[in-house]
Structures are given as C-alpha cells and as structure tokens.
Amino acid sequence: MADIRRPGPDADVATALGQSNIASAVSRRVFFGAGASVAAVGIASRVGAQNVTGDRTRVLVLSGGIAYGSYEAGVLSALAQAHGGPRSYDFVCGTSIGALNGAVYCAGSASELAALWNSIGSRAVLKVKDKYAKIPRESAGVANRLYQLGRLVYDMATGDGQGVCDSEPVQSILREFLVLDGKVRPFRLPLFWAATDVTAGTATYFKRLSNVQPREQARATVSAVSDWPGIQFETPEGPDQFIEALRSSSAFPIVFDPAKLGGAARAKRILVDGGVLNNTPFRLVRIAVAQGPVDVDVVLLGPDFAGLGPAQSRNALGLLGGLFDAVRQQQSDDAVRSLKYEVQAANPRGRPVSDSVTISMIRPSKALAGNSFDFTDQASITANFKLGQQDVQTRGFTPYKVPDPFETSLL
C-alpha cells in the first residue's frame, strides 16, 4: 500500500500562523510530550509510514455519518499523534459530519477535535424547536402533545416548517471552534466540502484554502482544484457566510432547516446535507487526478452494505434504512469506478491506473455503539472515538481494490 501520510511537525505550523497561540500550546503538549512521542513511534509503524515521492497528491476524504462522526474524529486524533499533525495531506475533502470534522481539523488541531467530541453529550446538538418541544414529553399532557404534533404535521405538509430542530446549537459549536476575534480562523490545510443545492437540483462545492504557505506541489494542487472545468467552488467570505455554508453540508433534511445562501430572501439558494448526493465526495478527489498521481485515504462510517436479513426488514423503518444504506453503497461504488475511468481517460498511454490512483480505506472494525442520531449518549460517542483511535493503531488503512474496466463500462 502506498503511504499517503507524511510526517510533519504540528507546532511549527501553529507558530507560523501567528494567530493560533492556543492551538500551538495544545500541540506542544500533545505531540511533543515524552509519552506521546513514544506512542507515536508505535502507531506510525502500524499505519505503514514510508518515504514517498514528492509528485503524488495526498488526499484525506471524510464521509458523513451524523453522531458516528466521533469514530472519524478518533481516526484523525490517532493519525495526528502518529505523524505530528495534519500536514501529511495536501488537502481534505468532507461531506456532512465529515465536513465539520474536517474544518476543525484543518483550522485547529486534533486535540480540539477530541475536546469537542468528548464533551458533545452535554451540548444540545439536536434541540427540538420550542413549538414542537412538548411532543416527546409525557409530562406535557396528552392535549398539549397532540396539539403540537398536529402543528408539526401541518407545518411539514402545508405550512412553513422545514426542520424539527433548531440550527443555532450547531452554528454555535462551529463559531466556537472556527471563529476567532470576529474572523474565520486561519486554516492549516485546504478544505473542500460538498452540499446539496435543492434550488438547482445538483451538488454544490465550497472551499477554504490554507493560510500557511504550502509547498510547491500543494500550490499546484490548490490551483487545479480552484480552476477545474465543470466544477465551480464557492469561497464564502465572512464568518456568518462561512458558518452557514459549512452547516449546509450537515443540514439533514427534516431534522434541520436547510441553509440559505445569497441574495434577497426570495432568491436565496436552499442547501441541505451533502450526503444526499455525495456522502463520500470522490468527485472532489477526481479534481486532483488532473495533477497526476493521487493517493487517497478514506474514512467510512459504517460497514459495506450486504443486504438485509429478516430481523432488519420486518418493518418499514428497517426497510427504509436498508434502502438508504444500499443507495449510499451504490454511490460509493460508482464514484470509485468513475475515478478510475477518468484517470484512464486522462492518461491513456500514461502510467498504469494502479500507479496513478491508490485508494485506501478505514472503517469501523465492529458495529459502532449507540444511535447515529443520539448526540446525548456520551458513553457511546466516547467508545466510538476510542475505537477510531484503536483501528488506526492496530489495523490502519487497507487498500481498496478499484473495480475492473468492465464494471466501469456498465455505468
């Protein structure tokens, strides 16, 4: 397996920023402590650190998965411990909770990401709007609960109800970790993320470039990503626009209100969760392929979909959940096939596909604890975070076999 994680000090990046004294202090404590240094050597040997050539683009892809994103954060934490920070990648791509994890990782540090997930159970992430808050409360009485339930049904069907939960708690968390002194914090790595534009009926893409001077290869990569034909990246300016654009990637339909960007109230674009069309955003990765060989690390929040058994399919919710998983699996498979096809088309007489693109994945080694929508179950969230760390330490990323050209031709 080609290694795409290049060791690099974390503290000097924070110092270069000049505006991240807190991140710098945290980094020095975490990454340069004697105990962490010893642990890092062991972890690095397990994830397969090797020397790599300088012409390969290194990409980290973070998929969506709601509260299961704690596993993803655990993976990032272990990678940072092993290699001294996030600079082992040229850029990060994310969707839904992967975009949020990626933003904190690119702008802050793995320590801040760990602090967020290890305290998220005390934060009201899924806070039901006041006008619907009595529905789940038995103490509210039957009449009040029925009235609010009727109001919810009316709002969703014919009124102006778009989401059951308030968006402010998520916005507040993003501001806490990503906004400093009224400005978006400097980013150490470029971040690209996807959302679903309901207004246009297509995926839409955003970017936040690094404030740290990148190496020459990274500069070329960022230029290509910015100008790639067929994809237009938006760069939201100002903290409010940035937070709303980032939130759009995780605005799960019905649960949260859609994000609204640009123009007068009636002209605003309606954006929802990027996972609807792009739960594992390989389309963003394909942009890097134009620059030459690319190595991709993917964090997937869940096992391969292998069909439903009798227990899972005995009711409508089980069937819907299975269909949703099947669609996501198909999207992921098609995206990998398309990635290979585009590499072949761009390099018909170039190097073999196996050299031009390598894909390695890590996914939970066992079923994740708790419910993917339950942000209050801190015990399960912490367990999933630790599992992510352990999987990096004991298993690492494993090569993903790119489908044969025959399979691509069937798309």
Residue, then its C-alpha position, 0 to 999 in steps of 0.5 A: m500500500a502506498d503511504i499517503r501520510r507524511p510526517g510533519p511537525d504540528a507546532d511549527v505550523a501553529t507558530a507560523l500562523g501567528q494567530s493560533n497561540i492556543a492551538s500551538a500550546v495544545s500541540r506542544r503538549v500533545f505531540f511533543g510530550a515524552g509519552a506521546s512521542v513514544a506512542a507515536v513511534g508505535i502507531a506510525s509503524r502500524v499505519g505503514a509510514q514510508n518515504v514517498t515521492g514528492d509528485r503524488t497528491r495526498v488526499l484525506v476524504l471524510s464521509g458523513g455519518i451524523a453522531y458516528g462522526s466521533y469514530e472519524a474524529g478518533v481516526l484523525s486524533a490517532l493519525a495526528q499523534a502518529h505523524g505530528g499533525p495534519r500536514s501529511y495531506d495536501f488537502v481534505c475533502g468532507t461531506s456532512i459530519g465529515a465536513l465539520n470534522g474536517a474544518v476543525y481539523c484543518a483550522g485547529s488541531a486534533s486535540e480540539l477535535a477530541a475536546l469537542w467530541n468528548s464533551i458533545g453529550s452535554r451540548a444540545v446538538l439536536k434541540v427540538k424547536d420550542k413549538y414542537a418541544k412538548i411532543p416527546r414529553e409525557s409530562a406535557g399532557v396528552a392535549n398539549r402533545l397532540y396539539q403540537l404534533g398536529r402543528l408539526v404535521y401541518d407545518m411539514a405538509t402545508g405550512d412553513g416548517q422545514g426542520v424539527c430542530d433548531s440550527e443555532p446549537v450547531q452554528s454555535i459549536l462551529r463559531e466556537f471552534l472556527v471563529l476567532d476575534g470576529k474572523v474565520r480562523p486561519f486554516r492549516l490545510p485546504l478544505f473542500w466540502a460538498a452540499t446539496d443545492v435543492t434550488a438547482g437540483t445538483a451538488t454544490y462545492f465550497k472551499r477554504l484554502s490554507n493560510v500557511q504557505p504550502r509547498e510547491q506541489a500543494r500550490a499546484t494542487v490548490s490551483a487545479v482544484s480552484d480552476w477545474p472545468g465543470i466544477q465551480f467552488e464557492t469561497p464564502e467570505g465572512p464568518d456568518q457566510f462561512i458558518e452557514a455554508l459549512r452547516s449546509s453540508s450537515a443540514f439533514p433534511i427534516v431534522f434541520d432547516p436547510a441553509k440559505l445562501g445569497g441574495a434577497a430572501r426570495a432568491k436565496r439558494i436552499l442547501v441541505d446535507g451533502g450526503v444526499l448526493n455525495n456522502t463520500p465526495f470522490r468527485l472532489v478527489r477526481i479534481a486532483v487526478a488532473q495533477g497526476p498521481v493521487d493517493v487517497d485515504v478514506v474514512l467510512l462510517g459504517p460497514d459495506f452494505a450486504g443486504l438485509g436479513p429478516a430481523q432488519s426488514r420486518n418493518a418499514l423503518g428497517l426497510l427504509g434504512g436498508l434502502f438508504d444504506a444500499v443507495r449510499q453503497q451504490q454511490s460509493d461504488d460508482a464514484v470509485r469506478s468513475l475515478k478510475y475511468e477518468v484517470q484512464a481517460a486522462n492518461p491513456r498511454g500514461r502510467p498504469v491506473s494502479d500507479s496513478v490512483t491508490i485508494s485506501m480505506i478505514r472503517p469501523s472494525k465492529a458495529l459502532a455503539g449507540n444511535s447515529f442520531d443520539f448526540t446525548d449518549q456520551a458513553s457511546i460517542t466516547a467508545n466510538f472515538k476510542l475505537g477510531q483511535q484503536d483501528v488506526q493503531t492496530r489495523g490502519f488503512t487497507p487498500y481498496k481494490v478499484p473495480d475492473p474496466f468492465e464494471t466501469s463500462l456498465l455505468 
